[in-house]
Amino acid sequence: MSRKAHRNGIKKPRTHRYPSMRGVDPKFLRNQRYAKHGSEKAVREARAAAQSA
């Protein structure tokens, strides 16, 4: 690397909070969708139980 490149610092690319799932195995994505739905359902039920108690 040249001195010019170091003047502003050589930075790593910004990482995003939710990386793209493009190019990921479709079977895995489908299962992940069902798993997320189940997790959300469990959280909703737990919150409802906490509200009533």
C-alpha distance matrix in Angstrom:
0.0 3.7 6.8 8.2 6.4 7.6 10.9 12.4 10.9 9.2 12.6 14.3 16.7 20.1 22.7 26.2 29.4 31.0 28.7 30.2 32.7 32.3 32.3 33.9 37.1 40.1 42.4 40.2 39.9 43.6 44.3 41.9 43.8 47.1 45.7 44.4 47.9 49.6 47.5 48.2 51.9 52.0 50.5 53.0 55.9 54.8 54.6 58.0 59.4 58.0 59.5 63.0 63.1
3.7 0.0 3.8 5.3 5.4 6.8 9.1 11.5 11.0 10.4 14.1 16.5 18.8 21.9 24.9 28.2 31.5 33.3 31.2 32.7 35.4 34.9 35.1 36.9 40.2 43.0 45.5 43.3 42.8 46.5 47.3 44.8 46.5 49.9 48.5 47.1 50.5 52.3 50.2 50.7 54.4 54.6 52.9 55.3 58.3 57.1 56.8 60.2 61.7 60.2 61.5 65.1 65.2
6.8 3.8 0.0 3.8 5.4 5.2 6.5 9.6 9.7 10.5 14.2 17.2 19.7 22.5 25.6 28.9 32.0 34.2 32.5 34.2 37.1 36.9 37.4 39.1 42.5 45.2 47.6 45.3 44.6 48.3 49.0 46.3 47.9 51.3 49.8 48.2 51.5 53.4 51.0 51.4 55.2 55.3 53.3 55.7 58.7 57.4 56.9 60.3 61.9 60.1 61.4 65.0 65.0
8.2 5.3 3.8 0.0 3.8 5.4 5.3 7.8 9.1 10.0 13.4 16.6 18.4 21.1 24.5 27.5 30.8 32.9 31.1 32.7 35.8 35.4 36.2 38.0 41.6 44.0 46.7 44.5 43.5 47.2 48.1 45.3 46.7 50.2 48.9 47.1 50.3 52.4 50.1 50.3 54.1 54.4 52.4 54.6 57.7 56.6 55.9 59.2 61.0 59.3 60.3 64.0 64.2
6.4 5.4 5.4 3.8 0.0 3.8 5.6 6.6 6.6 6.5 9.9 12.9 14.8 17.6 20.9 24.0 27.3 29.3 27.5 29.1 32.2 31.9 32.6 34.4 37.9 40.4 43.0 40.7 39.8 43.5 44.4 41.6 43.1 46.5 45.2 43.5 46.7 48.8 46.5 46.8 50.5 50.9 48.9 51.2 54.3 53.2 52.6 56.0 57.6 56.1 57.2 60.8 61.1
7.6 6.8 5.2 5.4 3.8 0.0 3.8 5.5 4.5 5.9 9.4 12.7 15.3 17.8 21.0 24.2 27.2 29.6 28.1 30.2 33.2 33.3 34.1 35.6 39.0 41.6 44.0 41.5 40.6 44.4 45.0 42.1 43.6 46.9 45.4 43.6 46.9 48.7 46.3 46.6 50.3 50.4 48.4 50.7 53.8 52.4 51.8 55.3 56.8 55.0 56.2 59.8 59.9
10.9 9.1 6.5 5.3 5.6 3.8 0.0 3.8 5.5 8.3 11.2 14.8 17.1 19.0 22.5 25.4 28.4 30.9 29.7 31.8 35.0 35.2 36.3 37.8 41.4 43.8 46.3 43.7 42.6 46.3 47.0 44.0 45.3 48.6 47.2 45.1 48.3 50.3 47.7 47.8 51.6 51.7 49.5 51.7 54.8 53.5 52.6 56.0 57.7 55.7 56.8 60.4 60.6
12.4 11.5 9.6 7.8 6.6 5.5 3.8 0.0 3.8 6.8 8.5 12.3 14.1 15.7 19.2 22.0 24.9 27.5 26.5 28.6 32.0 32.3 33.6 35.1 38.8 41.0 43.5 40.9 39.6 43.2 44.0 40.9 42.0 45.4 44.0 41.8 44.9 47.0 44.4 44.3 48.1 48.4 46.1 48.2 51.4 50.1 49.1 52.5 54.3 52.4 53.3 57.0 57.2
10.9 11.0 9.7 9.1 6.6 4.5 5.5 3.8 0.0 3.8 5.9 9.6 12.2 14.1 17.3 20.4 23.3 25.9 24.8 27.1 30.2 30.7 31.9 33.1 36.7 39.1 41.4 38.7 37.7 41.3 41.9 38.8 40.2 43.5 41.9 39.9 43.2 45.0 42.4 42.6 46.4 46.4 44.2 46.6 49.6 48.2 47.5 51.0 52.5 50.7 51.9 55.5 55.6
9.2 10.4 10.5 10.0 6.5 5.9 8.3 6.8 3.8 0.0 3.8 6.9 9.6 12.2 15.2 18.6 21.6 23.9 22.3 24.5 27.4 27.8 28.7 29.9 33.4 36.0 38.3 35.7 34.8 38.5 39.1 36.2 37.8 41.1 39.5 37.8 41.1 42.9 40.5 40.9 44.7 44.8 42.8 45.2 48.2 47.0 46.5 49.9 51.5 49.9 51.2 54.7 54.9
12.6 14.1 14.2 13.4 9.9 9.4 11.2 8.5 5.9 3.8 0.0 3.8 6.4 8.5 11.6 14.9 17.9 20.2 18.9 21.3 24.4 25.0 26.2 27.2 30.8 33.2 35.5 32.8 31.7 35.4 36.0 32.9 34.3 37.6 36.1 34.2 37.5 39.4 36.9 37.2 41.0 41.1 39.1 41.5 44.5 43.3 42.8 46.2 47.8 46.2 47.5 51.0 51.2
14.3 16.5 17.2 16.6 12.9 12.7 14.8 12.3 9.6 6.9 3.8 0.0 3.8 6.4 8.6 12.3 15.2 17.3 15.7 18.1 21.0 21.8 22.8 23.7 27.2 29.7 31.8 29.1 28.2 31.9 32.4 29.4 31.0 34.2 32.7 31.0 34.3 36.1 33.8 34.3 38.0 38.1 36.4 38.8 41.7 40.6 40.3 43.7 45.2 43.9 45.3 48.7 48.9
16.7 18.8 19.7 18.4 14.8 15.3 17.1 14.1 12.2 9.6 6.4 3.8 0.0 3.8 6.3 9.5 12.9 14.6 12.8 14.9 18.0 18.6 19.9 21.1 24.7 26.9 29.4 26.8 25.6 29.2 30.0 27.0 28.4 31.8 30.5 28.7 31.9 34.0 31.9 32.1 35.9 36.3 34.6 36.8 39.9 39.1 38.7 42.0 43.7 42.5 43.8 47.2 47.7
20.1 21.9 22.5 21.1 17.6 17.8 19.0 15.7 14.1 12.2 8.5 6.4 3.8 0.0 3.8 6.5 9.7 11.9 11.0 13.5 16.9 18.0 19.9 20.7 24.4 26.3 28.6 25.9 24.3 27.8 28.5 25.3 26.3 29.8 28.5 26.3 29.4 31.5 29.3 29.2 33.0 33.5 31.6 33.7 36.9 36.0 35.4 38.7 40.5 39.2 40.3 43.8 44.4
22.7 24.9 25.6 24.5 20.9 21.0 22.5 19.2 17.3 15.2 11.6 8.6 6.3 3.8 0.0 3.8 6.7 8.7 7.8 10.9 13.9 15.6 17.6 17.8 21.4 23.3 25.4 22.5 21.0 24.5 25.0 21.7 22.9 26.2 24.8 22.7 25.9 28.0 25.7 25.9 29.6 30.1 28.3 30.5 33.6 32.8 32.4 35.7 37.4 36.3 37.5 40.9 41.5
26.2 28.2 28.9 27.5 24.0 24.2 25.4 22.0 20.4 18.6 14.9 12.3 9.5 6.5 3.8 0.0 3.8 5.6 5.8 8.8 12.1 14.1 16.7 16.8 20.4 21.6 23.8 21.0 19.0 22.2 22.9 19.5 20.2 23.6 22.4 20.0 23.0 25.3 23.1 23.0 26.7 27.4 25.6 27.6 30.8 30.2 29.7 32.8 34.8 33.8 34.8 38.2 39.0
29.4 31.5 32.0 30.8 27.3 27.2 28.4 24.9 23.3 21.6 17.9 15.2 12.9 9.7 6.7 3.8 0.0 3.8 6.2 9.6 12.1 14.9 17.6 17.0 20.2 21.2 22.9 19.8 17.8 20.7 21.1 17.4 18.1 21.2 19.7 17.1 20.1 22.2 19.8 19.5 23.3 23.9 21.9 24.0 27.2 26.5 25.9 29.1 31.0 30.0 31.1 34.4 35.2
31.0 33.3 34.2 32.9 29.3 29.6 30.9 27.5 25.9 23.9 20.2 17.3 14.6 11.9 8.7 5.6 3.8 0.0 3.8 6.5 8.6 11.6 14.4 13.7 16.8 17.5 19.3 16.5 14.2 17.1 17.8 14.3 14.8 18.1 17.0 14.6 17.5 19.9 18.0 17.8 21.5 22.5 20.9 22.8 26.0 25.8 25.5 28.4 30.4 29.9 30.9 34.1 35.1
28.7 31.2 32.5 31.1 27.5 28.1 29.7 26.5 24.8 22.3 18.9 15.7 12.8 11.0 7.8 5.8 6.2 3.8 0.0 3.8 6.4 8.9 11.4 11.1 14.6 15.9 18.1 15.4 13.4 16.8 17.7 14.6 15.6 19.1 18.2 16.4 19.5 21.8 20.2 20.5 24.0 25.0 23.9 25.9 28.9 28.8 28.8 31.6 33.6 33.2 34.4 37.5 38.4
30.2 32.7 34.2 32.7 29.1 30.2 31.8 28.6 27.1 24.5 21.3 18.1 14.9 13.5 10.9 8.8 9.6 6.5 3.8 0.0 3.8 5.4 8.5 8.9 12.5 13.3 16.0 14.0 11.6 14.9 16.6 14.0 14.5 18.2 18.1 16.5 19.2 21.8 20.9 21.1 24.4 25.8 25.1 26.7 29.7 30.1 30.1 32.7 34.8 34.8 35.8 38.7 39.9
32.7 35.4 37.1 35.8 32.2 33.2 35.0 32.0 30.2 27.4 24.4 21.0 18.0 16.9 13.9 12.1 12.1 8.6 6.4 3.8 0.0 3.8 6.3 5.6 8.9 9.6 12.3 10.3 8.0 11.5 13.2 11.0 11.8 15.5 15.6 14.6 17.2 19.7 19.3 19.9 22.8 24.3 24.1 25.8 28.5 29.1 29.6 31.9 33.9 34.2 35.4 38.1 39.3
32.3 34.9 36.9 35.4 31.9 33.3 35.2 32.3 30.7 27.8 25.0 21.8 18.6 18.0 15.6 14.1 14.9 11.6 8.9 5.4 3.8 0.0 3.8 5.5 8.8 9.4 12.8 11.9 9.8 12.9 15.2 13.8 14.3 17.8 18.5 17.7 20.0 22.7 22.6 23.1 25.9 27.6 27.5 29.0 31.7 32.6 33.0 35.1 37.2 37.7 38.8 41.4 42.8
32.3 35.1 37.4 36.2 32.6 34.1 36.3 33.6 31.9 28.7 26.2 22.8 19.9 19.9 17.6 16.7 17.6 14.4 11.4 8.5 6.3 3.8 0.0 3.8 6.6 8.3 11.6 11.0 10.1 13.2 15.3 14.5 15.7 18.8 19.5 19.4 21.8 24.1 24.2 25.2 27.7 29.3 29.6 31.2 33.6 34.5 35.3 37.4 39.3 39.9 41.2 43.6 44.9
33.9 36.9 39.1 38.0 34.4 35.6 37.8 35.1 33.1 29.9 27.2 23.7 21.1 20.7 17.8 16.8 17.0 13.7 11.1 8.9 5.6 5.5 3.8 0.0 3.8 6.2 8.7 7.5 7.1 10.4 12.0 11.2 13.0 15.9 16.2 16.5 19.0 21.0 21.1 22.4 24.9 26.2 26.7 28.6 30.8 31.5 32.6 34.7 36.4 37.1 38.6 40.9 42.0
37.1 40.2 42.5 41.6 37.9 39.0 41.4 38.8 36.7 33.4 30.8 27.2 24.7 24.4 21.4 20.4 20.2 16.8 14.6 12.5 8.9 8.8 6.6 3.8 0.0 3.8 5.5 5.4 6.4 8.9 10.2 10.7 12.6 14.8 15.4 16.6 18.8 20.3 21.0 22.7 24.7 25.9 27.0 28.8 30.6 31.6 33.0 34.9 36.4 37.4 39.1 41.1 42.2
40.1 43.0 45.2 44.0 40.4 41.6 43.8 41.0 39.1 36.0 33.2 29.7 26.9 26.3 23.3 21.6 21.2 17.5 15.9 13.3 9.6 9.4 8.3 6.2 3.8 0.0 3.8 5.4 5.0 6.1 8.6 9.7 10.6 12.7 14.2 15.3 16.8 18.7 19.9 21.2 22.9 24.6 25.9 27.2 29.0 30.4 31.8 33.3 35.0 36.3 37.7 39.6 41.0
42.4 45.5 47.6 46.7 43.0 44.0 46.3 43.5 41.4 38.3 35.5 31.8 29.4 28.6 25.4 23.8 22.9 19.3 18.1 16.0 12.3 12.8 11.6 8.7 5.5 3.8 0.0 3.8 5.5 5.2 6.3 8.6 10.0 11.1 12.4 14.4 15.8 17.0 18.5 20.3 21.6 23.0 24.7 26.2 27.6 29.0 30.7 32.1 33.5 35.0 36.6 38.2 39.5
40.2 43.3 45.3 44.5 40.7 41.5 43.7 40.9 38.7 35.7 32.8 29.1 26.8 25.9 22.5 21.0 19.8 16.5 15.4 14.0 10.3 11.9 11.0 7.5 5.4 5.4 3.8 0.0 3.8 5.5 5.2 6.0 8.6 10.1 10.4 12.1 14.3 15.3 16.2 18.3 20.0 21.0 22.4 24.3 25.8 26.8 28.5 30.3 31.5 32.7 34.5 36.3 37.4
39.9 42.8 44.6 43.5 39.8 40.6 42.6 39.6 37.7 34.8 31.7 28.2 25.6 24.3 21.0 19.0 17.8 14.2 13.4 11.6 8.0 9.8 10.1 7.1 6.4 5.0 5.5 3.8 0.0 3.8 5.5 5.0 6.2 8.9 9.8 10.5 12.5 14.4 15.2 16.5 18.5 20.0 21.0 22.6 24.5 25.7 27.0 28.7 30.4 31.5 32.9 34.9 36.3
43.6 46.5 48.3 47.2 43.5 44.4 46.3 43.2 41.3 38.5 35.4 31.9 29.2 27.8 24.5 22.2 20.7 17.1 16.8 14.9 11.5 12.9 13.2 10.4 8.9 6.1 5.2 5.5 3.8 0.0 3.8 5.4 5.2 6.6 8.8 10.1 11.0 12.8 14.6 15.8 17.0 18.9 20.4 21.6 23.2 24.9 26.3 27.6 29.2 30.8 32.1 33.8 35.3
44.3 47.3 49.0 48.1 44.4 45.0 47.0 44.0 41.9 39.1 36.0 32.4 30.0 28.5 25.0 22.9 21.1 17.8 17.7 16.6 13.2 15.2 15.3 12.0 10.2 8.6 6.3 5.2 5.5 3.8 0.0 3.8 5.4 5.2 6.2 8.7 10.0 10.7 12.4 14.4 15.4 16.7 18.5 20.1 21.3 22.7 24.5 25.9 27.2 28.8 30.5 32.0 33.2
41.9 44.8 46.3 45.3 41.6 42.1 44.0 40.9 38.8 36.2 32.9 29.4 27.0 25.3 21.7 19.5 17.4 14.3 14.6 14.0 11.0 13.8 14.5 11.2 10.7 9.7 8.6 6.0 5.0 5.4 3.8 0.0 3.8 5.5 5.0 6.1 8.6 9.8 10.4 12.2 14.2 15.3 16.4 18.3 20.0 21.0 22.5 24.3 25.7 26.9 28.5 30.5 31.6
43.8 46.5 47.9 46.7 43.1 43.6 45.3 42.0 40.2 37.8 34.3 31.0 28.4 26.3 22.9 20.2 18.1 14.8 15.6 14.5 11.8 14.3 15.7 13.0 12.6 10.6 10.0 8.6 6.2 5.2 5.4 3.8 0.0 3.8 5.5 5.2 6.3 8.8 10.0 10.8 12.5 14.5 15.6 16.7 18.6 20.2 21.3 22.8 24.6 26.0 27.2 29.0 30.6
47.1 49.9 51.3 50.2 46.5 46.9 48.6 45.4 43.5 41.1 37.6 34.2 31.8 29.8 26.2 23.6 21.2 18.1 19.1 18.2 15.5 17.8 18.8 15.9 14.8 12.7 11.1 10.1 8.9 6.6 5.2 5.5 3.8 0.0 3.8 5.5 5.1 6.3 8.7 10.0 10.6 12.5 14.4 15.4 16.7 18.5 20.1 21.2 22.7 24.5 25.9 27.3 28.8
45.7 48.5 49.8 48.9 45.2 45.4 47.2 44.0 41.9 39.5 36.1 32.7 30.5 28.5 24.8 22.4 19.7 17.0 18.2 18.1 15.6 18.5 19.5 16.2 15.4 14.2 12.4 10.4 9.8 8.8 6.2 5.0 5.5 3.8 0.0 3.8 5.4 5.1 6.2 8.7 9.9 10.7 12.4 14.3 15.5 16.6 18.5 20.1 21.2 22.7 24.5 26.1 27.1
44.4 47.1 48.2 47.1 43.5 43.6 45.1 41.8 39.9 37.8 34.2 31.0 28.7 26.3 22.7 20.0 17.1 14.6 16.4 16.5 14.6 17.7 19.4 16.5 16.6 15.3 14.4 12.1 10.5 10.1 8.7 6.1 5.2 5.5 3.8 0.0 3.8 5.4 5.1 6.2 8.6 9.9 10.6 12.3 14.3 15.3 16.5 18.4 20.0 21.1 22.5 24.6 25.8
47.9 50.5 51.5 50.3 46.7 46.9 48.3 44.9 43.2 41.1 37.5 34.3 31.9 29.4 25.9 23.0 20.1 17.5 19.5 19.2 17.2 20.0 21.8 19.0 18.8 16.8 15.8 14.3 12.5 11.0 10.0 8.6 6.3 5.1 5.4 3.8 0.0 3.8 5.5 5.2 6.2 8.7 10.0 10.6 12.4 14.3 15.4 16.6 18.5 20.1 21.1 22.8 24.5
49.6 52.3 53.4 52.4 48.8 48.7 50.3 47.0 45.0 42.9 39.4 36.1 34.0 31.5 28.0 25.3 22.2 19.9 21.8 21.8 19.7 22.7 24.1 21.0 20.3 18.7 17.0 15.3 14.4 12.8 10.7 9.8 8.8 6.3 5.1 5.4 3.8 0.0 3.8 5.5 5.1 6.3 8.7 9.9 10.6 12.3 14.3 15.4 16.6 18.4 20.0 21.3 22.6
47.5 50.2 51.0 50.1 46.5 46.3 47.7 44.4 42.4 40.5 36.9 33.8 31.9 29.3 25.7 23.1 19.8 18.0 20.2 20.9 19.3 22.6 24.2 21.1 21.0 19.9 18.5 16.2 15.2 14.6 12.4 10.4 10.0 8.7 6.2 5.1 5.5 3.8 0.0 3.8 5.4 5.1 6.3 8.7 10.0 10.6 12.4 14.3 15.4 16.5 18.4 20.2 21.2
48.2 50.7 51.4 50.3 46.8 46.6 47.8 44.3 42.6 40.9 37.2 34.3 32.1 29.2 25.9 23.0 19.5 17.8 20.5 21.1 19.9 23.1 25.2 22.4 22.7 21.2 20.3 18.3 16.5 15.8 14.4 12.2 10.8 10.0 8.7 6.2 5.2 5.5 3.8 0.0 3.8 5.5 5.1 6.2 8.7 9.9 10.6 12.3 14.3 15.3 16.5 18.5 20.0
51.9 54.4 55.2 54.1 50.5 50.3 51.6 48.1 46.4 44.7 41.0 38.0 35.9 33.0 29.6 26.7 23.3 21.5 24.0 24.4 22.8 25.9 27.7 24.9 24.7 22.9 21.6 20.0 18.5 17.0 15.4 14.2 12.5 10.6 9.9 8.6 6.2 5.1 5.4 3.8 0.0 3.8 5.5 5.1 6.2 8.6 10.0 10.6 12.4 14.3 15.4 16.7 18.5
52.0 54.6 55.3 54.4 50.9 50.4 51.7 48.4 46.4 44.8 41.1 38.1 36.3 33.5 30.1 27.4 23.9 22.5 25.0 25.8 24.3 27.6 29.3 26.2 25.9 24.6 23.0 21.0 20.0 18.9 16.7 15.3 14.5 12.5 10.7 9.9 8.7 6.3 5.1 5.5 3.8 0.0 3.8 5.4 5.1 6.1 8.6 9.9 10.5 12.3 14.2 15.5 16.5
50.5 52.9 53.3 52.4 48.9 48.4 49.5 46.1 44.2 42.8 39.1 36.4 34.6 31.6 28.3 25.6 21.9 20.9 23.9 25.1 24.1 27.5 29.6 26.7 27.0 25.9 24.7 22.4 21.0 20.4 18.5 16.4 15.6 14.4 12.4 10.6 10.0 8.7 6.3 5.1 5.5 3.8 0.0 3.8 5.5 5.1 6.1 8.6 9.8 10.5 12.2 14.4 15.4
53.0 55.3 55.7 54.6 51.2 50.7 51.7 48.2 46.6 45.2 41.5 38.8 36.8 33.7 30.5 27.6 24.0 22.8 25.9 26.7 25.8 29.0 31.2 28.6 28.8 27.2 26.2 24.3 22.6 21.6 20.1 18.3 16.7 15.4 14.3 12.3 10.6 9.9 8.7 6.2 5.1 5.4 3.8 0.0 3.8 5.5 5.2 6.2 8.7 9.9 10.5 12.5 14.3
55.9 58.3 58.7 57.7 54.3 53.8 54.8 51.4 49.6 48.2 44.5 41.7 39.9 36.9 33.6 30.8 27.2 26.0 28.9 29.7 28.5 31.7 33.6 30.8 30.6 29.0 27.6 25.8 24.5 23.2 21.3 20.0 18.6 16.7 15.5 14.3 12.4 10.6 10.0 8.7 6.2 5.1 5.5 3.8 0.0 3.8 5.5 5.0 6.2 8.6 9.8 10.7 12.3
54.8 57.1 57.4 56.6 53.2 52.4 53.5 50.1 48.2 47.0 43.3 40.6 39.1 36.0 32.8 30.2 26.5 25.8 28.8 30.1 29.1 32.6 34.5 31.5 31.6 30.4 29.0 26.8 25.7 24.9 22.7 21.0 20.2 18.5 16.6 15.3 14.3 12.3 10.6 9.9 8.6 6.1 5.1 5.5 3.8 0.0 3.8 5.4 5.1 6.2 8.6 10.1 10.6
54.6 56.8 56.9 55.9 52.6 51.8 52.6 49.1 47.5 46.5 42.8 40.3 38.7 35.4 32.4 29.7 25.9 25.5 28.8 30.1 29.6 33.0 35.3 32.6 33.0 31.8 30.7 28.5 27.0 26.3 24.5 22.5 21.3 20.1 18.5 16.5 15.4 14.3 12.4 10.6 10.0 8.6 6.1 5.2 5.5 3.8 0.0 3.8 5.4 5.0 6.1 8.7 9.9
58.0 60.2 60.3 59.2 56.0 55.3 56.0 52.5 51.0 49.9 46.2 43.7 42.0 38.7 35.7 32.8 29.1 28.4 31.6 32.7 31.9 35.1 37.4 34.7 34.9 33.3 32.1 30.3 28.7 27.6 25.9 24.3 22.8 21.2 20.1 18.4 16.6 15.4 14.3 12.3 10.6 9.9 8.6 6.2 5.0 5.4 3.8 0.0 3.8 5.4 5.1 6.3 8.7
59.4 61.7 61.9 61.0 57.6 56.8 57.7 54.3 52.5 51.5 47.8 45.2 43.7 40.5 37.4 34.8 31.0 30.4 33.6 34.8 33.9 37.2 39.3 36.4 36.4 35.0 33.5 31.5 30.4 29.2 27.2 25.7 24.6 22.7 21.2 20.0 18.5 16.6 15.4 14.3 12.4 10.5 9.8 8.7 6.2 5.1 5.4 3.8 0.0 3.8 5.4 5.3 6.2
58.0 60.2 60.1 59.3 56.1 55.0 55.7 52.4 50.7 49.9 46.2 43.9 42.5 39.2 36.3 33.8 30.0 29.9 33.2 34.8 34.2 37.7 39.9 37.1 37.4 36.3 35.0 32.7 31.5 30.8 28.8 26.9 26.0 24.5 22.7 21.1 20.1 18.4 16.5 15.3 14.3 12.3 10.5 9.9 8.6 6.2 5.0 5.4 3.8 0.0 3.8 5.6 5.2
59.5 61.5 61.4 60.3 57.2 56.2 56.8 53.3 51.9 51.2 47.5 45.3 43.8 40.3 37.5 34.8 31.1 30.9 34.4 35.8 35.4 38.8 41.2 38.6 39.1 37.7 36.6 34.5 32.9 32.1 30.5 28.5 27.2 25.9 24.5 22.5 21.1 20.0 18.4 16.5 15.4 14.2 12.2 10.5 9.8 8.6 6.1 5.1 5.4 3.8 0.0 3.8 5.6
63.0 65.1 65.0 64.0 60.8 59.8 60.4 57.0 55.5 54.7 51.0 48.7 47.2 43.8 40.9 38.2 34.4 34.1 37.5 38.7 38.1 41.4 43.6 40.9 41.1 39.6 38.2 36.3 34.9 33.8 32.0 30.5 29.0 27.3 26.1 24.6 22.8 21.3 20.2 18.5 16.7 15.5 14.4 12.5 10.7 10.1 8.7 6.3 5.3 5.6 3.8 0.0 3.8
63.1 65.2 65.0 64.2 61.1 59.9 60.6 57.2 55.6 54.9 51.2 48.9 47.7 44.4 41.5 39.0 35.2 35.1 38.4 39.9 39.3 42.8 44.9 42.0 42.2 41.0 39.5 37.4 36.3 35.3 33.2 31.6 30.6 28.8 27.1 25.8 24.5 22.6 21.2 20.0 18.5 16.5 15.4 14.3 12.3 10.6 9.9 8.7 6.2 5.2 5.6 3.8 0.0
